Amino acid sequence: MWIFYYLCTVFIYYERMVTGLLSPDYIFESSWEVCNKVGGIYTVLSTRAKTLQEAFRDKIIFIGPDLAEANGLYFNEDKALFKEWRRQAAAEGLAVRVGRWNVPGRPVAVLVDFSVYYKDKNDIYTRLWELYGVDSLHAYGDYDEASMFSYGAAKVVESFYNFYLDGSKRVVYHGNEWMTGLGLLYVNHKLPQVATLFTTHATSIGRSIAGNNKPLYDYLFAYNGDQMAGELNMQSKHSIEKQTAKYVDCFTTVSEITANECKELLDKPVDFVLPNGFENDFVPKGAQFTRKRNAARKRIFDVANALLGVEFDDDNTLIVSTSGRYEFRNKGVDVYIEAMNRLQRDNRLSKKILAFIEVPGWVGEPRQDLIDRLKAGGKYDTPLHVPMITHWLHNMSHDNVLDMMKHLDMQNRKDDNVKLVFLPCYLNGDDGIFNMKYYDLVLGNDMCIYPSYYEPWGYTPLEAIAFKVPCITSDLAGFGLWANSEIGRQGEIIDGVKVVHRTDYNYSEVADRIKDTVAEYSNFTPAEVKKSRANAEKLSRKALWSNFIKYYYQAYDFALRRAEERVSAGK
């Protein structure tokens, strides 16, 4: 294995040498989601970590929040790592734990206890205003927590740099999302020789505009980011994001669609687009893939029979799903439900549809009546009461999914061709009903559907096609635009990815396109299904980090050159 790592390192350094790019000696990268699995940025960083670790071998150091229990599964402390520096850091008042992130590559991770900085919060914000014009007066919610973490992460970089490094070393500090902005500006001021790189994965104000049901895209050119921040009570988050983008050495985002958003709402064009890659080592191979797919389909059919009182025929049923965060409009959950409702009446449909909505809601507990049926085994011909949901919610009477299904009279009646089931919990292997992890369940699907309205990138469709599951997405998702560019035209389901054109106002058309595509797929011959699945998996391989990491090296080079110019100008 060490030979493999050595050859990878040699190849990567040779490639950068040939291209003439400046390469960092050390990279610090911070995010709220380092060793803290709460969203898509965790996937970005944790999968990219292996590639960077192979290239920089413990010279890539991730910095995350010390959240104790939340870090438990993902962080292994190693008290021998940087032992001398830890003593110095403690003497400086830094409370850190050093160890390794429990992901492929096992990179170094430093978790910082940021609670000690709250007492200095007002002084920190005042200084930020004086130096960079950041407005923290309207801060509320998670702003203080994120900012204190960001400050603590920057103090880690400062302390480590002063202890181990000097001006002979090229150093990059990379922060992700507005939550790391304060620290990036601190490093920019205190350590001008360190190159700063900022990635916004979605602008805070753009997400807020979309989430408040305002048309984002047709009016993007006319929106004033500062004005909208005031209207939507987003002044402080918008301010730290805008000023960070302005002052760092290199400003980046993850897709062209978000780059346009940055230009219009933050008044700052990005320097680079860094598309989100992934590693496919979580995808089983050969006979193991077949076994896992069969096991997933059996479990799905068993749960569906126990809940719905209908026995599904594997050869005559399509299993489809959508998943992600519970952003009802932004993730396209609303249009997915609408499409399934319309599909009910489409006479071209040649198979039964078993559809799932796998988004975590305000979940209470798994249904005991469903658990009892599953334990008893056997086949059932009568549905349970409320056969639309697998777990009870705390807000059963005020849930968007259930409300829309009720409005459309989607009751999962026995003779319905389309059955739609809400699975409102994280699939972590211990949900009480499926008891399978998301990756082990999704490969049992025939199709996945992610018709996002607001989606800077989109890992869920990328993960689906890695499992040879064709998917539907939209061209308002960064992934959808990338898929179109790789296919060379608008993707169709036979290509493995159907990319639906979406705008601010074509909701009904999108629902019809989804309906039509599922109906079309239900009539595919076995050869066409095989081709679609093969094309899906083939496209996913083009998004491996080995293909995308070059954009990061270009961004590092850009940031390092800017830092060198700044230092030279200051001499």
Sequence and secondary structure as in RCSB ss.txt:
>XXXX:A:sequence
MWIFYYLCTVFIYYERMVTGLLSPDYIFESSWEVCNKVGGIYTVLSTRAKTLQEAFRDKIIFIGPDLAEANGLYF
NEDKALFKEWRRQAAAEGLAVRVGRWNVPGRPVAVLVDFSVYYKDKNDIYTRLWELYGVDSLHAYGDYDEASMFS
YGAAKVVESFYNFYLDGSKRVVYHGNEWMTGLGLLYVNHKLPQVATLFTTHATSIGRSIAGNNKPLYDYLFAYNG
DQMAGELNMQSKHSIEKQTAKYVDCFTTVSEITANECKELLDKPVDFVLPNGFENDFVPKGAQFTRKRNAARKRI
FDVANALLGVEFDDDNTLIVSTSGRYEFRNKGVDVYIEAMNRLQRDNRLSKKILAFIEVPGWVGEPRQDLIDRLK
AGGKYDTPLHVPMITHWLHNMSHDNVLDMMKHLDMQNRKDDNVKLVFLPCYLNGDDGIFNMKYYDLVLGNDMCIY
PSYYEPWGYTPLEAIAFKVPCITSDLAGFGLWANSEIGRQGEIIDGVKVVHRTDYNYSEVADRIKDTVAEYSNFT
PAEVKKSRANAEKLSRKALWSNFIKYYYQAYDFALRRAEERVSAGK
>XXXX:A:secstr
 HHHHHHHHHHHHHHHHHHT    SEEEEE TTTT  SSHHHHHHHHHHHHHHHHHTT EEEEEE  GGGGTTTE
EE TTTTHHHHHHHHHTT  EEEEEESSTT  EEEEE  GGGGGGHHHHHHHHHHHH    TT  TTHHHHHHHH
HHHHHHHHHHHHHH  TTS EEEEEESGGGHHHHHHHHHH TTSEEEEEESS HHHHHHHHTT   STTTTT  H
HHHHHHTT HHHHHHHHHHHHHSSEEEESSHHHHHHHHHHSS   SEE    B  TTS  HHHHHHHHHHHHHHH
HHHHHHHHS    GGGEEEEEEESS  TTTTTHHHHHHHHHHHTT TT  SEEEEEEE   SEEEE HHHHHHHH
H S  SS  SSTTBSEEETTGGG HHHHHHHHTT    TT SEEEEE  S  BS SSSS  BHHHHHTT SEEEE
  SSBSS HHHHHHHHTT  EEEETTBHHHHHHHHHHTSS  GGGTEEEE   SS HHHHHHHHHHHHHHHHT  
HHHHHHHHHHHHHHHHTTBHHHHHHHHHHHHHHHHHHHHHHHHHH 
